[in-house]
Each structure stands twice: as structure tokens, then as C-alpha cells.
């Protein structure tokens, strides 16, 4: 805990994962963001910032990261354990 809640920190880390083109970071922080209550809209907005800051590579990793986040979010909403 701190000035930023866990959800916001995980969304920041998720966006950094996109910027760094790190599949493991995207998976780990995307799943944690979903578990922390991040919405699809919040994930999309975080990824949108990476397009502004990361240029072309982020436009490749961003859609893949969003698809992964949506899978994690679906699992969280369905209360399906995700490893």
C-alpha cells in the first residue's frame, strides 16, 4: 500500500511490460491487474499510453497484451483459478 493502490501499480507494471516487450511481465501483471479489479477499459487506456510513448513496437505488443488481460479478466469474473 501507498499513495497508489495495487490496481494502479499493476496497470503501470502491465504497461511497462508492453513497453519492454516482455511477455512474462505482461502475463504476470495483466493477471494481477485483473485480480486487483482493473477493468477492460482501464487496461485498454494503460495500453493506449504505451502507443504514445513506445511507438511501433507497442502497437504490436499492445493488442496481444489486451487479449491476454481479457482472458484473465474473464477467468476472474467466472471465478476460475488461473495459474
KAWO-V868864 format. One record per residue. N is the residue number from 0. PHI is phi in radians with two decimals (999 if undefined). PSI is psi as a letter, one per 30 degrees, with the letter a starting at -180 (NA if undefined). Layout:
BEGIN
n | phi | psi
N | PHI | PSI
N | PHI | PSI
END
This chain:
BEGIN
n | phi | psi
0 | 999 | l
1 | 3.10 | a
2 | -1.14 | e
3 | -1.83 | k
4 | -1.39 | l
5 | -1.02 | e
6 | -1.01 | e
7 | -1.14 | e
8 | -1.07 | e
9 | -1.20 | e
10 | -1.14 | e
11 | -1.09 | e
12 | -1.09 | e
13 | -1.04 | e
14 | -1.13 | e
15 | -1.10 | e
16 | -1.02 | e
17 | -1.11 | e
18 | -1.05 | e
19 | -1.50 | f
20 | 1.03 | h
21 | -1.90 | j
22 | -1.03 | e
23 | -1.13 | e
24 | -1.15 | e
25 | -1.05 | e
26 | -1.14 | e
27 | -1.10 | e
28 | -1.40 | f
29 | -1.13 | e
30 | -1.13 | e
31 | -1.14 | e
32 | -1.12 | e
33 | -1.09 | e
34 | -1.13 | e
35 | -1.43 | f
36 | 1.75 | g
37 | -1.13 | k
38 | -1.57 | l
39 | -1.05 | e
40 | -1.13 | e
41 | -1.16 | e
42 | -1.12 | e
43 | -1.09 | e
44 | -1.17 | e
45 | -1.06 | e
46 | -1.15 | e
47 | -1.02 | e
48 | -1.12 | e
49 | -1.13 | e
50 | -1.12 | e
51 | -1.19 | e
52 | -1.63 | f
53 | -1.87 | f
54 | 1.10 | b
55 | -0.88 | e
56 | -1.02 | e
57 | -1.19 | f
58 | -1.26 | f
59 | -1.52 | e
60 | -1.32 | e
61 | -1.00 | e
62 | -1.08 | e
63 | -1.16 | e
64 | -1.14 | e
65 | -1.14 | e
66 | -1.07 | e
67 | -1.13 | e
68 | -1.01 | e
69 | -1.10 | e
70 | -1.11 | e
71 | -1.11 | e
72 | -1.11 | e
73 | -1.02 | e
74 | -1.15 | e
75 | -1.10 | e
76 | -1.14 | e
77 | -1.47 | f
78 | 1.03 | h
79 | -1.66 | k
80 | -1.08 | k
81 | -2.10 | k
82 | -1.80 | NA
END
